[in-house]
Structure formats: structure tokens, C-alpha cells
Amino acid sequence: MTDIRELANNARGWPFEEARKLLSRTSGETPEKGYVLFETGYGPSGLPHVGTFGEVVRTSMVRHAFATLSDIPTRLYAFSDDMDGLRKVPDNVPDRDMVAEHLGKPLTAIPDPFGTHESFGHHNNARLRAFLDSFGFDYEFQSATEWYQSGRFDDALLTMLARFEEVRGIILPTLGKERQATYSPFLPICEKTGKVLQAPVVSTDVDAGTITYRDEETGEMVETPVTGGHCKMQWKADWAMRWMALSVDYEMSGKDLIDSVHLSGKIARLLGAHPPESFTYELFLDENGEKISKSRGNGLAVEDWLKYAPQESLSLFMYHKPRKAKRLYFDVIPKNVDEYLTFLGKFEKEDDAAHLENPAWHIHNGTPPQEKAYLSFSILLNLAGVCHAHDKDVLWGFIARYAPEANPENDPILDTLVGHAIAYFNDFVKPTKRYKTPGDMERQALEDLVGELEGLDDDADAEAIQTRVYEVGKRHPFADLKSWFGALYQILLGQEQGPRMGSFIALYGISETIDLIKRALAGEDLTAD
């Protein structure tokens, strides 16, 4: 363990950089609370999404890196802001009229439109936990409602009340004049309606632990405790209060929350707390380079990715350059799958120092699975195309001949990729295929290639086949070999780019490839099953 720890001290990956910040924060000593606390936040007015996954998986990577550097215990809280007042009815819920009747109430005080839980907030919290559990994350769920109503926030709320005007002094310069006139860090919850009120606070009583606000409907003055769930905090003040109450040591957030992190940090310091170490990640873009928006629906959902690729490839996407804006759309999936397979394949041959730089180490908490990578995802996609596969057995028939030792039981990663490749091919590759009719030069080269392939043994390996393909390309007046391979991809596969032809032919079969070429030369429809 000592050797790994020494290597980790010099590891360059960003999770280790973040972990070293935390180690410095603690001076290598266990905090008074007995552990280092990581936190991720969640707004349960909607369902978990790809950003939720990204934040938890990245935080978990830092947590594991920290555990490699130190023996200090750690915990991860997944904190749900379920006491927020619902501002608008989501589009994707049933019985929207019923939900509309409860606008303004805390999410945990609104009946569940799905009819499965005691409240809308509880329903979405359950979805969050199921979402996180499906990925095997190690976390502890925390509910804002429970923390407020149980009194566990009370000490922090009373401290906030004692610094009421100073907190306002931090926030007011960031607001417009109209909002400045009514802003209060405390939002009272109306005893009559149950709604979270944006009501102007007229006075505070630190000794009594109360605020007095003007009821905007009746005009009467109402005094209410700030403790016990009678009030909740406004967003930036709430974040700071939570950091103080929980003694949070580390929390990530998106680029859109930079100002909030800054202001909440100032409030936390005012309250005598040490703000957590922060990490700002960039936001995701769609294929047009525009910011992904849940309301616009221009993003790629987690369930979409997982239909076409394994979870680990999405984790790799999250690992790579988190401070750089990246396009998150369907076309990036195959590249990330093959990169994941490459990193996984390298791991077994690397030494301990290289292991810590390998994303597979971070994705699998230091112990990646060992499985031979027989085939790339891109080759599986092309195989699915030429053999018109609609089920896994078809592809496995080719794979078993190419690699007799491989089988679905002993190679679960490959078996999973086979299913994903069929789904991805049929939904995204097949509709875009455009087959080129060979010209005279291409026709002569293809006839030449048929002759070369006919001269090979049926069990010729990929290198021997690749050599013959190269030789044919050199014998014909293509501008370069890239043009020759481009012609093969367009004529035989119906696409601009493709796999290494030697490997593909070895997998698909020499006689099958000869038949495919002859069909193309005869002008047959290669898209026909």
C-alpha cells in the first residue's frame, strides 16, 4: 500500500489533483466529525439525468483517489433539495392539473401524481436512489425536508438568523432593485397554505429564533420560527448553511454555478465555516455545439447511452477533460466504447504507476475486469451491417469462427457489446448508409482483390489478409492507399470510414467477403437481408 500511495502522490490524473487538495485541507488528519464528507446535490423537481450521473461518478473518482492517498474515512452524501417550492408543473408527469393546484408547496408536500409514494418529492427521491443504485454508487441519501423538520439544521439556521443583515449584504448587490426590496435569506412556509413564500421579512428576533413577515394576501404580520421546518433558506444561503451544518469538505458544480459557489462561500465564511473544496466542470453541448437543456430536450439521456453502450464508456466520457465543454450526442458513443476497450486492454500489461494514469483504474475503483478484447466496437458495428444482424446469435456465429475460444458465458463484456452494436447499427448507422457504384478503376481493383482473396487459405490471419489488400491498392492508380480503402468502405459498407479491412475480412470470412464483392460488382442491393 505504501508504494501505491507514493505513486498516487505523483499521479497526474485530475482525480488525484483534487484528492491532494483535500489531503492538504485536512493536513492529513481526520476531521473532528470523523470523516471527510463529499456531497452531490440534486433538485428533485425532475428525474435524474446525465448531469446527475456525471457529478456522482466524477465525485466518486475523487473519493477513491483520496482513499488511495489516505486512510481517513470518507462518506458521500447525495443531498436532495426536496423542500424547494415547486415553481412549474413538469411536462412528463400524469395528472398535471392536480399538481398545478399545489404549485409553491415543498415537493414533499405535493401528492404524488404517479400514485406510488407519499409525495411527489418522495417519488422523485426514490427514482434518484434507484438511478444511483443501478450504477453501484456508494452513497448515503439525504433529504432536505428531513434535515429541516428534524431540527438537525436548527443550530445553523439560528447562526444564519444572527447574521441576517450581513447575509443580505452579500446577496443584495447581485440582485435587481425590485428584488432587493423584498429579499430575505429565509423563506417562511405558510401555515395556512403550506406554500414556500417569497415574503418580505419585516423584523428578526435572534433571542426568540423567529422572523416576522408580511402576508402579502392579508397584509397581516406573521411571526414564525426559523427552526423545525417552519422556514427554508433561499438557494445561495441554503447552500452555505448546508455546508456549515454538514461540514462538507468537497462538492463539484457546473460552470453555470460559479457565481453561486462564490457567494455561498462568502456566506459560509461569514458563518464561521470553511467552504468545501470545489471543482467546476464544463457543461455538455449537443451536436450543434449548443448548451444541453432539459427543457429543450436537445440532450442525450443516460438511458439512451446505455441502450447503445456499456456504462463504463459513459464513465470514460465523464472522466476525460471535465473542465472542457464536450459534445454529448449519439455519434460520440462508438469512439468512447473503443477507447474504453483500449484502456482496459492496456491495463494488465502496465505497471503500478501507469495503472494510476489509466482511466480504467478510476472507472473501476482500481480493479478493472480482466477480459481479452477480441474485437473493437467499430468492427462489430460493421459486421452487424454486412450480415444484417438482428439478434446476437448471428454475430456470435461469426465471432466463434474468428475466435473459437470466445463465448458469451466467459466473455460478458464482448457479449454486451454485441447487443449494443446491433442496436446502435440499426438505429444510427443503417439509416445513413449510402452505397457507391464502383467505377472502372474501382471495379478492376475489386476483381483483383477477389483473385487475391481466393488465393488465401480460409484460416488466413488478419495480417496476411491486410497485406493482400494493400498490394491490390498499390497496383491500381488510386491517388493513395487512403483513397483505395475509402472506396472499399463506400462500395462494400456504404459509409465514408470503416475498420481495418484485414481484421474485418478475417472476422466476416474470406469466402463471405468474396461473395460480398461479387454482389457489389453485379450491382445487387447490399442492404437487402
C-alpha positions as CSV (number, residue, x, y, z in Angstrom):
1,M,0.0,0.0,0.0
2,T,2.9,2.3,0.8
3,D,4.3,2.0,-2.8
4,I,0.9,2.8,-4.3
5,R,0.4,5.7,-2.0
6,E,3.8,7.1,-3.0
7,L,2.9,6.7,-6.7
8,A,-0.5,8.3,-6.1
9,N,1.2,11.4,-4.6
10,N,2.7,12.0,-8.1
11,A,-0.1,10.7,-10.3
12,R,-1.2,13.3,-12.8
13,G,-4.9,12.5,-13.3
14,W,-7.3,15.2,-12.3
15,P,-9.0,13.0,-9.6
16,F,-5.6,12.8,-7.8
17,E,-5.1,16.5,-8.2
18,E,-8.4,17.0,-6.4
19,A,-7.7,14.4,-3.8
20,R,-4.4,16.1,-2.9
21,K,-6.3,19.4,-2.4
22,L,-8.5,17.6,0.1
23,L,-5.5,16.0,1.8
24,S,-4.0,19.4,2.2
25,R,-7.2,20.8,3.6
26,T,-7.2,18.2,6.3
27,S,-3.4,18.4,6.9
28,G,-3.5,14.6,6.8
29,E,-5.7,14.5,10.0
30,T,-9.1,13.1,10.4
31,P,-11.7,15.9,10.8
32,E,-13.5,16.3,14.1
33,K,-16.6,14.8,12.6
34,G,-14.6,11.6,12.0
35,Y,-14.6,11.6,8.2
36,V,-14.1,13.6,5.0
37,L,-17.5,14.4,3.5
38,F,-18.2,14.5,-0.2
39,E,-21.5,15.9,-1.4
40,T,-23.5,16.0,-4.6
41,G,-26.8,17.9,-4.9
42,Y,-30.0,17.1,-6.7
43,G,-33.1,19.1,-7.4
44,P,-36.0,16.6,-7.4
45,S,-38.5,18.6,-9.4
46,G,-37.4,16.4,-12.3
47,L,-36.0,13.0,-12.9
48,P,-32.2,12.1,-12.7
49,H,-30.3,12.8,-15.9
50,V,-26.9,12.6,-17.4
51,G,-25.6,15.5,-15.4
52,T,-26.6,13.7,-12.2
53,F,-24.6,10.7,-13.3
54,G,-21.6,12.8,-14.3
55,E,-21.5,14.6,-11.0
56,V,-21.7,11.5,-8.9
57,V,-19.3,9.4,-11.0
58,R,-16.7,12.2,-11.0
59,T,-17.1,12.8,-7.3
60,S,-16.7,9.1,-6.7
61,M,-13.5,9.1,-8.7
62,V,-12.1,11.8,-6.5
63,R,-13.2,10.0,-3.4
64,H,-11.4,6.8,-4.5
65,A,-8.3,8.7,-5.3
66,F,-8.4,10.3,-1.8
67,A,-8.8,6.8,-0.3
68,T,-5.6,5.8,-2.1
69,L,-3.7,8.7,-0.7
70,S,-5.1,8.5,2.9
71,D,-6.6,6.2,5.5
72,I,-9.0,9.0,6.6
73,P,-12.6,7.7,6.4
74,T,-14.9,9.2,3.8
75,R,-18.6,9.5,3.2
76,L,-20.6,10.6,0.2
77,Y,-24.0,12.4,0.6
78,A,-26.4,12.6,-2.2
79,F,-28.5,15.5,-1.0
80,S,-31.9,16.2,-2.3
81,D,-33.3,19.7,-2.2
82,D,-36.8,18.3,-1.8
83,M,-38.1,21.1,0.4
84,D,-38.0,23.6,-2.5
85,G,-41.3,25.0,-3.6
86,L,-42.4,23.7,-7.0
87,R,-42.4,26.6,-9.5
88,K,-43.9,24.9,-12.5
89,V,-45.5,21.6,-13.5
90,P,-43.1,19.3,-15.3
91,D,-44.2,18.2,-18.7
92,N,-43.6,14.5,-18.1
93,V,-45.9,13.8,-15.2
94,P,-49.5,12.5,-15.2
95,D,-52.4,14.4,-13.6
96,R,-50.8,17.8,-14.3
97,D,-53.9,19.7,-13.2
98,M,-53.7,18.2,-9.8
99,V,-50.0,19.1,-9.5
100,A,-50.8,22.6,-10.6
101,E,-53.1,23.0,-7.6
102,H,-50.1,22.6,-5.3
103,L,-47.6,25.0,-7.0
104,G,-45.5,26.8,-4.5
105,K,-45.5,24.0,-1.9
106,P,-42.4,21.9,-1.0
107,L,-42.0,18.9,-3.2
108,T,-42.5,16.6,-0.3
109,A,-45.9,18.2,0.5
110,I,-47.3,17.7,-3.0
111,P,-49.3,14.4,-3.7
112,D,-47.5,12.0,-6.0
113,P,-49.1,12.2,-9.4
114,F,-47.8,8.7,-10.1
115,G,-49.7,7.4,-7.1
116,T,-46.8,5.3,-5.8
117,H,-45.3,7.3,-3.0
118,E,-46.4,9.6,-0.2
119,S,-45.4,12.7,-2.1
120,F,-44.1,13.9,-5.5
121,G,-40.7,14.6,-3.8
122,H,-40.6,11.1,-2.3
123,H,-41.4,9.7,-5.7
124,N,-38.5,11.5,-7.4
125,N,-36.2,10.8,-4.5
126,A,-36.9,7.1,-5.0
127,R,-36.1,7.5,-8.7
128,L,-32.8,9.1,-7.7
129,R,-31.9,6.3,-5.4
130,A,-32.8,3.7,-7.9
131,F,-30.8,5.5,-10.5
132,L,-27.7,5.7,-8.4
133,D,-28.1,2.2,-7.1
134,S,-28.3,0.8,-10.7
135,F,-24.7,2.0,-11.2
136,G,-23.5,0.6,-7.9
137,F,-22.5,4.0,-6.4
138,D,-21.5,4.1,-2.7
139,Y,-23.5,6.9,-1.2
140,E,-25.9,8.0,1.6
141,F,-29.1,9.6,0.6
142,Q,-30.1,12.8,2.5
143,S,-33.4,14.7,2.3
144,A,-33.6,18.5,2.9
145,T,-37.1,18.0,4.3
146,E,-35.8,15.5,6.9
147,W,-32.9,17.8,7.9
148,Y,-35.1,20.9,8.3
149,Q,-38.0,19.2,10.0
150,S,-36.0,17.0,12.4
151,G,-34.1,20.1,13.7
152,R,-30.7,18.9,12.5
153,F,-30.3,22.3,10.7
154,D,-31.5,24.3,13.7
155,D,-28.2,25.4,15.0
156,A,-27.0,26.5,11.6
157,L,-30.3,28.3,11.0
158,L,-30.0,30.3,14.2
159,T,-26.5,31.2,13.3
160,M,-27.8,32.4,10.0
161,L,-30.5,34.4,11.7
162,A,-27.9,36.1,13.9
163,R,-26.1,37.3,10.8
164,F,-29.3,38.1,8.9
165,E,-28.3,41.6,7.7
166,E,-24.8,40.6,6.9
167,V,-26.0,37.8,4.7
168,R,-28.4,40.2,2.9
169,G,-25.4,42.5,2.4
170,I,-23.6,39.7,0.5
171,I,-26.6,38.9,-1.7
172,L,-28.3,42.2,-2.4
173,P,-25.6,43.6,-4.7
174,T,-26.2,40.7,-7.0
175,L,-30.0,41.4,-7.3
176,G,-32.1,44.0,-9.2
177,K,-33.7,46.9,-7.3
178,E,-37.1,45.4,-7.2
179,R,-35.8,42.1,-5.8
180,Q,-33.5,43.9,-3.3
181,A,-36.6,45.4,-1.7
182,T,-38.1,42.1,-0.7
183,Y,-35.1,39.7,-0.5
184,S,-34.8,37.6,2.6
185,P,-32.4,34.6,3.1
186,F,-35.3,32.9,4.9
187,L,-38.4,31.7,3.1
188,P,-41.3,31.1,5.6
189,I,-43.7,28.3,4.9
190,C,-47.3,29.5,5.3
191,E,-49.2,27.6,7.9
192,K,-52.5,28.1,6.1
193,T,-51.5,27.2,2.5
194,G,-48.3,25.2,3.1
195,K,-46.6,27.2,0.4
196,V,-43.0,28.4,0.5
197,L,-43.4,32.2,0.5
198,Q,-41.2,34.9,-1.1
199,A,-42.4,37.2,1.6
200,P,-40.5,40.4,2.8
201,V,-39.2,39.9,6.3
202,V,-40.1,42.9,8.5
203,S,-38.1,42.1,11.6
204,T,-36.0,39.3,13.2
205,D,-35.7,38.2,16.8
206,V,-32.5,36.4,17.4
207,D,-33.3,35.6,21.0
208,A,-36.7,34.1,20.1
209,G,-35.3,32.5,16.9
210,T,-38.1,34.0,14.8
211,I,-38.7,36.2,11.8
212,T,-41.8,38.4,11.2
213,Y,-43.0,38.7,7.7
214,R,-45.9,40.4,6.0
215,D,-48.5,38.1,4.5
216,E,-49.0,39.6,1.0
217,E,-52.5,38.3,0.7
218,T,-53.9,39.5,4.0
219,G,-51.4,42.2,4.9
220,E,-51.1,40.9,8.4
221,M,-47.8,40.4,10.3
222,V,-46.9,36.8,10.9
223,E,-44.1,35.6,13.3
224,T,-42.7,32.2,12.7
225,P,-39.7,30.2,14.0
226,V,-36.8,29.8,11.5
227,T,-36.2,26.3,13.0
228,G,-38.1,23.0,12.9
229,G,-39.1,23.2,9.2
230,H,-41.1,26.4,9.5
231,C,-38.7,28.1,7.1
232,K,-36.3,27.1,4.4
233,M,-33.4,29.1,3.1
234,Q,-33.0,30.8,-0.3
235,W,-30.8,29.0,-2.7
236,K,-27.3,30.5,-2.2
237,A,-27.8,31.0,1.6
238,D,-29.2,27.5,1.8
239,W,-26.1,26.0,0.1
240,A,-23.8,27.9,2.6
241,M,-26.0,26.9,5.6
242,R,-25.8,23.2,4.5
243,W,-22.0,23.3,4.0
244,M,-21.8,24.6,7.6
245,A,-24.3,22.2,9.1
246,L,-22.9,19.1,7.5
247,S,-19.3,20.3,7.4
248,V,-19.0,19.4,3.7
249,D,-15.4,19.0,2.5
250,Y,-15.8,18.6,-1.2
251,E,-18.5,19.4,-3.8
252,M,-18.5,19.7,-7.5
253,S,-20.7,22.0,-9.6
254,G,-21.2,23.1,-13.2
255,K,-19.9,26.2,-14.8
256,D,-23.3,27.8,-14.6
257,L,-23.0,27.9,-10.8
258,I,-19.6,29.7,-10.5
259,D,-21.2,32.8,-9.1
260,S,-23.3,30.8,-6.7
261,V,-20.2,28.9,-5.4
262,H,-18.5,32.3,-4.8
263,L,-21.4,33.9,-2.9
264,S,-22.2,30.7,-0.9
265,G,-18.6,30.5,0.0
266,K,-18.6,34.1,1.3
267,I,-21.7,33.4,3.4
268,A,-20.2,30.2,4.8
269,R,-17.1,32.1,5.9
270,L,-19.3,34.7,7.5
271,L,-21.0,32.0,9.5
272,G,-17.6,30.7,10.6
273,A,-17.5,27.7,8.3
274,H,-14.8,26.6,5.9
275,P,-16.4,26.2,2.4
276,P,-15.7,22.9,0.8
277,E,-13.1,22.3,-1.8
278,S,-14.8,23.0,-5.1
279,F,-14.4,21.7,-8.7
280,T,-16.1,23.4,-11.6
281,Y,-16.9,21.2,-14.6
282,E,-17.9,22.4,-18.0
283,L,-21.4,21.9,-19.3
284,F,-22.4,19.5,-22.1
285,L,-23.2,20.6,-25.7
286,D,-25.4,19.0,-28.3
287,E,-24.2,18.0,-31.8
288,N,-24.6,21.6,-32.9
289,G,-22.4,23.0,-30.1
290,E,-25.4,24.4,-28.2
291,K,-25.8,24.0,-24.4
292,I,-27.9,21.0,-23.5
293,S,-31.1,21.9,-21.8
294,K,-33.6,19.6,-20.1
295,S,-36.5,21.8,-21.1
296,R,-35.5,21.8,-24.8
297,G,-34.8,18.1,-24.8
298,N,-31.7,18.5,-27.0
299,G,-29.5,16.3,-24.9
300,L,-28.6,12.7,-24.7
301,A,-30.2,10.9,-21.8
302,V,-28.4,8.3,-19.7
303,E,-30.9,5.6,-20.8
304,D,-30.1,6.5,-24.4
305,W,-26.4,5.9,-23.9
306,L,-26.9,2.7,-22.0
307,K,-29.1,1.3,-24.8
308,Y,-26.2,1.5,-27.2
309,A,-23.1,1.2,-25.0
310,P,-22.0,-0.1,-21.6
311,Q,-22.0,2.2,-18.5
312,E,-18.2,2.2,-18.4
313,S,-17.9,4.0,-21.7
314,L,-20.1,6.8,-20.3
315,S,-17.9,6.9,-17.2
316,L,-14.9,7.3,-19.5
317,F,-16.7,10.2,-21.3
318,M,-17.1,11.9,-17.9
319,Y,-13.5,11.2,-16.9
320,H,-12.0,12.9,-20.0
321,K,-11.3,16.6,-19.7
322,P,-14.1,17.5,-17.3
323,R,-13.2,21.2,-17.5
324,K,-13.7,21.3,-21.2
325,A,-17.1,21.6,-22.9
326,K,-17.9,18.4,-24.8
327,R,-20.5,17.4,-27.3
328,L,-22.7,14.8,-25.9
329,Y,-24.7,13.1,-28.7
330,F,-25.0,9.7,-30.3
331,D,-22.1,9.9,-32.6
332,V,-19.6,10.0,-29.7
333,I,-20.7,6.7,-28.4
334,P,-18.6,4.3,-30.6
335,K,-15.4,6.2,-30.1
336,N,-15.8,6.1,-26.3
337,V,-16.6,2.4,-26.3
338,D,-13.4,1.6,-28.3
339,E,-11.3,3.9,-26.1
340,Y,-12.6,2.2,-23.1
341,L,-11.7,-1.2,-24.5
342,T,-8.2,0.1,-25.4
343,F,-7.6,1.3,-21.9
344,L,-9.0,-1.9,-20.4
345,G,-6.7,-3.9,-22.7
346,K,-3.6,-1.9,-21.7
347,F,-4.2,-2.2,-18.0
348,E,-3.0,-5.8,-17.5
349,K,0.3,-5.0,-19.2
350,E,1.0,-1.8,-17.3
351,D,3.0,-1.3,-14.1
352,D,1.5,0.3,-11.0
353,A,2.5,3.8,-11.9
354,A,0.8,3.5,-15.3
355,H,-2.3,2.0,-13.7
356,L,-3.0,5.2,-11.8
357,E,-2.9,7.1,-15.1
358,N,-5.2,4.7,-16.8
359,P,-8.9,5.9,-16.8
360,A,-9.9,2.2,-16.3
361,W,-8.4,2.4,-12.8
362,H,-10.7,5.3,-11.9
363,I,-13.7,3.8,-13.7
364,H,-13.4,0.5,-11.8
365,N,-12.1,1.7,-8.4
366,G,-8.7,0.3,-9.0
367,T,-9.7,-3.2,-10.1
368,P,-10.7,-3.3,-13.8
369,P,-12.1,-6.6,-15.0
370,Q,-9.7,-8.9,-17.0
371,E,-11.2,-10.0,-20.3
372,K,-9.5,-10.3,-23.7
373,A,-10.7,-7.6,-26.1
374,Y,-11.2,-9.8,-29.2
375,L,-12.9,-7.1,-31.3
376,S,-13.5,-3.4,-31.4
377,F,-17.0,-1.9,-31.2
378,S,-16.5,-0.4,-34.7
379,I,-15.8,-3.8,-36.2
380,L,-18.9,-5.2,-34.5
381,L,-20.9,-2.4,-36.0
382,N,-19.6,-3.1,-39.5
383,L,-20.2,-6.8,-39.0
384,A,-23.8,-6.2,-37.9
385,G,-24.2,-4.2,-41.2
386,V,-22.9,-6.7,-43.7
387,C,-24.6,-9.7,-42.2
388,H,-27.8,-7.7,-41.4
389,A,-27.8,-9.0,-37.8
390,H,-31.0,-8.5,-35.8
391,D,-30.0,-10.8,-32.9
392,K,-26.8,-11.7,-31.0
393,D,-26.6,-15.3,-32.2
394,V,-25.9,-14.1,-35.8
395,L,-22.9,-12.1,-34.7
396,W,-21.7,-14.8,-32.3
397,G,-21.7,-17.2,-35.2
398,F,-19.0,-15.1,-36.9
399,I,-17.1,-14.4,-33.7
400,A,-16.9,-18.1,-32.8
401,R,-15.3,-18.9,-36.1
402,Y,-12.9,-16.0,-35.8
403,A,-12.0,-16.6,-32.1
404,P,-13.2,-20.2,-31.2
405,E,-12.2,-19.7,-27.5
406,A,-14.6,-16.8,-27.1
407,N,-18.2,-17.3,-25.9
408,P,-21.0,-15.3,-24.2
409,E,-20.5,-17.0,-20.9
410,N,-16.8,-16.4,-20.5
411,D,-16.7,-13.0,-22.2
412,P,-19.6,-11.0,-20.8
413,I,-18.1,-7.6,-22.0
414,L,-18.0,-8.8,-25.6
415,D,-21.4,-10.3,-25.3
416,T,-22.8,-7.0,-24.0
417,L,-21.0,-5.1,-26.8
418,V,-22.6,-7.5,-29.4
419,G,-26.1,-6.5,-28.2
420,H,-25.2,-2.8,-28.1
421,A,-23.7,-2.9,-31.6
422,I,-26.8,-4.4,-33.1
423,A,-29.0,-1.7,-31.5
424,Y,-26.7,1.1,-32.5
425,F,-26.2,-0.1,-36.0
426,N,-29.9,-0.5,-36.7
427,D,-30.9,2.9,-35.2
428,F,-28.0,5.1,-36.4
429,V,-25.7,3.5,-38.9
430,K,-28.2,1.7,-41.2
431,P,-30.4,4.7,-42.0
432,T,-27.3,6.7,-43.1
433,K,-25.7,4.1,-45.4
434,R,-25.1,5.2,-49.0
435,Y,-23.5,2.6,-51.2
436,K,-21.3,3.8,-54.1
437,T,-21.4,2.2,-57.5
438,P,-17.9,1.2,-58.5
439,G,-16.2,3.0,-61.4
440,D,-14.0,1.3,-63.9
441,M,-10.8,1.6,-61.9
442,E,-12.5,0.5,-58.7
443,R,-14.1,-2.4,-60.5
444,Q,-10.8,-3.6,-61.8
445,A,-9.2,-3.3,-58.3
446,L,-12.1,-5.2,-56.7
447,E,-11.8,-8.0,-59.3
448,D,-8.1,-8.1,-58.5
449,L,-8.9,-8.3,-54.8
450,V,-11.2,-11.2,-55.4
451,G,-8.4,-13.1,-57.0
452,E,-6.0,-12.3,-54.1
453,L,-8.6,-13.5,-51.5
454,E,-9.3,-16.7,-53.5
455,G,-5.6,-17.5,-53.2
456,L,-5.7,-17.3,-49.4
457,D,-6.4,-20.2,-47.1
458,D,-9.8,-19.9,-45.3
459,D,-8.0,-19.5,-41.9
460,A,-5.5,-16.8,-43.1
461,D,-5.0,-14.3,-40.3
462,A,-5.8,-10.6,-40.4
463,E,-2.2,-9.5,-41.1
464,A,-1.9,-11.8,-44.2
465,I,-5.2,-10.5,-45.5
466,Q,-4.3,-6.9,-44.8
467,T,-1.1,-7.4,-46.8
468,R,-3.0,-8.6,-49.8
469,V,-5.4,-5.7,-49.6
470,Y,-2.5,-3.2,-49.5
471,E,-0.9,-4.9,-52.5
472,V,-4.0,-4.6,-54.6
473,G,-4.3,-0.9,-53.7
474,K,-0.7,-0.2,-54.8
475,R,-1.2,-2.0,-58.1
476,H,-4.0,0.4,-59.2
477,P,-3.9,4.1,-59.9
478,F,-5.5,5.4,-56.8
479,A,-4.3,8.8,-55.5
480,D,-3.1,7.0,-52.4
481,L,-4.0,4.0,-50.3
482,K,-6.4,6.1,-48.3
483,S,-8.4,6.5,-51.5
484,W,-8.4,2.8,-52.0
485,F,-9.6,2.0,-48.6
486,G,-12.2,4.8,-48.8
487,A,-13.5,3.1,-52.0
488,L,-13.8,-0.2,-50.2
489,Y,-15.8,1.4,-47.3
490,Q,-18.1,3.2,-49.7
491,I,-18.7,0.3,-52.1
492,L,-18.9,-2.6,-49.6
493,L,-20.1,-0.9,-46.4
494,G,-22.0,2.1,-47.6
495,Q,-20.0,4.6,-45.4
496,E,-17.1,7.1,-45.6
497,Q,-15.0,5.4,-42.9
498,G,-14.5,1.9,-41.8
499,P,-12.5,-0.7,-39.9
500,R,-9.1,-2.2,-40.7
501,M,-10.0,-4.4,-43.6
502,G,-7.7,-7.3,-42.8
503,S,-9.4,-7.6,-39.4
504,F,-12.8,-7.2,-40.8
505,I,-12.4,-9.8,-43.5
506,A,-10.9,-12.3,-41.1
507,L,-13.9,-11.8,-38.9
508,Y,-16.6,-11.8,-41.6
509,G,-14.9,-14.6,-43.5
510,I,-12.9,-14.7,-46.7
511,S,-15.5,-16.6,-48.8
512,E,-18.2,-14.3,-47.4
513,T,-16.2,-11.2,-48.4
514,I,-15.6,-12.6,-51.9
515,D,-19.4,-13.1,-52.2
516,L,-20.0,-9.5,-50.9
517,I,-17.6,-8.1,-53.5
518,K,-19.2,-10.1,-56.3
519,R,-22.6,-8.8,-55.3
520,A,-21.4,-5.2,-55.4
521,L,-19.8,-5.7,-58.8
522,A,-23.1,-7.2,-60.0
523,G,-25.0,-4.2,-58.8
524,E,-27.0,-6.0,-56.2
525,D,-28.7,-4.3,-53.3
526,L,-26.3,-4.8,-50.3
527,T,-28.9,-3.5,-47.9
528,A,-31.2,-6.5,-48.5
529,D,-31.4,-9.1,-45.8
